[in-house]
Amino acid sequence: MSRPGRDDAPDRLYTLTGGRSRSAPDTPFDLVTLVVAECDPVVGMQSEHAAILRLCERPTAVVEIAAELRLPVSITKILLSDLLAAGRVSARHPHAAALPDPDILEQVLVGLRNL
């Protein structure tokens, strides 16, 4: 059984990234970063870039993009950094859920024990 991205010819991945092995150090991408397309694909655009723009019509996590493209996350981050630098996508981290008030949790626990 082959794993996505693992059996791709190394020269294909080299070509996709223009020989780069890492995204720029100041890019905000990690696995859960949400990416949103800021424009539609244009004629002549690299096919992977166009696919990313189509996938990101709604906020989509980096790991989901990599899975859909069947590319390693590291390669996907490089492609995303290209699009971010060109202003074609925006990126943000998901909002952290607010923790419930400990007093309310204690009241719920007491209520459950009283049942």
Salt bridges, closest charged atoms under 4 A:
ASP8 OD2 - ARG12 NH1 3.45
ASP30 OD2 - HIS93 ND1 3.63
GLU48 OE2 - ARG12 NH2 3.70
ASP82 OD1 - ARG20 NH1 2.71
ASP82 OD2 - HIS49 NE2 3.55
